[in-house]
Each structure stands twice: as structure tokens, then as C-alpha cells.
Amino acid sequence: MYDLREDPEELNNIYLSLEHRELRDELTRKLWTLQASLGDSPHESQPTPKGLDLIG
């Protein structure tokens, strides 16, 4: 995950940054919701994101 305004060359991955945790969690929930709406499911090794109870 990269901040393209601040880092257009994608040199600093901010995925694990505590400052961007809310955004990362929101995007993860959106991805899971999209996958579910398409009939797809994440790999069983992927934990269900907090605040999401779609896939069981």
C-alpha cells in the first residue's frame, strides 16, 4: 500500500504503518465484501477482518 501523492515512485510501503491502520482495515473489509458479492472467497489462511461477518 503506497501513498502515491507523497511517494509516487512507490518506495515506502505503508501497509504496516500504524498511522494508516484504519485505512488498511477499511480497504481490507471492502475487498472481502467485494469478493463475497462476486461469489469468491478468500484463502482459508486469511483471517476475517475485524468488523466483518460475511464469510463463515
Buried (B, 14 or more C-beta within 10 A) or exposed (E): EBBEEEEEEEEEEBEEEEEBEEBBBEBBBEEBBEBBEEEEEBEEEEEBBEEBEEBE
